[in-house]
Amino acid sequence: MRTHHLIQALTLALLTLVACNANVEMSYDFDDDGWEDHLDCGPEDASIHPEAHDPYGDGIDQDCDGSDGVDNDGDAFPSNVLQSDPDWDCNDFDETTYPGAEEICDDNADNDCDGEADEGECDPGDDDDSGDDDDDDHEWVDVAVGYNHTCGLHGDGSIECWGDGSAGQLNWPTGTFDSITSGYQHSCALAADGMGVCWGYGDEGATAIPATEFDTLAGGGSQTCGIRSDDGYPICWPEGYGTPPELEVVALDAGSAVGCAIDTTATLHCWGQPYWNTPPTQGHFIQVAVGSTAGCALTNTDTVTCWGFSQDAYPGTFLDVDAGFQMACGVMTDGSIACWGDANDYGADEPPEGSNFVDLSLGNVHGCALTDEGETECWGCGGGENYGQCDVPSS
């Protein structure tokens, strides 16, 4: 009998305690990763939470954004994959741009990531007289840094260059283009039909572009390289800087006396005179950048590996990387810029602050970067050979 009364008393006490705490919200972090379970898409796995690193290809959504890989704009398409991958997001800061998206008329953007802008039937969007379309036309969508000159591509496809013009670097072509690249004293641009044009110093043959269609162009030093559209093979001109491999590649870059490319298996190949060190042969690479005395490659886990004078890569994860003279810089996944290596005295290792950068280009003594608002900011012209290469024209 006493046992029965004791059980009743304990039950009443328990019910009273529950009632008194009915309005108290309980929170749990089962895997002890710093995220409460109701906010954690993987509450039983400490490697999965909203701030986790999410490499592409493992089939796991580590950062809880709804996709396997880095998806900054939330459109379910990752950016940290090979450009040849059908899921590659060509602009991971614009939710209207992704593979298969509807093209928007007259925005000079490749909304569906097929390599062409405003093609076929497209959505005219909002037709108003606000003048916003004119503003978009003059935004910067690409930037290319040479030795003492810089070129930028506007939203309407037109080109504008500034800085040193002593070798014809400022004699840019008229017309509309999709991308630009710069070498030591020359630049090249690629049109929507795959045909390219080069200008600037061409006595050594860097501007003698072959009459064929290209998917990509890359200038570096006194040479230019490109990926042919017909077979995907890399070719470079002029001769004398090594022979590219005869195989299909999806990305490439050119340096002063060397070139590097990534094939369809994400393997890195380099040729020429890599006198400043040997590039890595192991890894799954999605971007490569080579400069005068340094090279870096971006992996599918968004980390950077470097060789040459900038072989100690900056820790963290990246969206984009470029290499220059004894140093390298990259856009990190949080939109900020980091630089490392043996920088010069002109401020090349002092990039602008901010967290909205999406792309950058690095030369020997200066660099420039694009923001997600279509602005260009340059740095590294604090002294020495300053020809105005950091003085971005008003868009």
Secondary structure, 3 states (H helix, E strand, C coil): CHHHHHHHHHHHHHHHHHHHCCCCCCCCCCCCCCCCHHHCCCCCCCCCCCCCCCCCCCCCCCCCCCCCCCCCCCCCCCCCCCCCCCCCCCCCCCCCCCCCCCCECCCCCCCCCCCCCCCCCCECCCCCCCCHHHHHHCCEEEEEECCCEEEEEECCCCEEEEECCCCCCCCCCCCCCCEEEECCCEEEEECCCCCEEEEECCCCCCCCCCCCCEEEEEEECCEEEEEECCCCCEEEECCCCCCCCCCCEEEEEECCCEEEEEECCCCEEEEECCCCCCCCCCCCEEEEEECCCEEEEEECCCCEEEEECCCCCCCCCEEEEEECCCEEEEEECCCCEEEEECCCCCCCCCCCCCCCEEEEEECCCCEEEEECCCCEEEECCCCCCCCCCCCCCCC
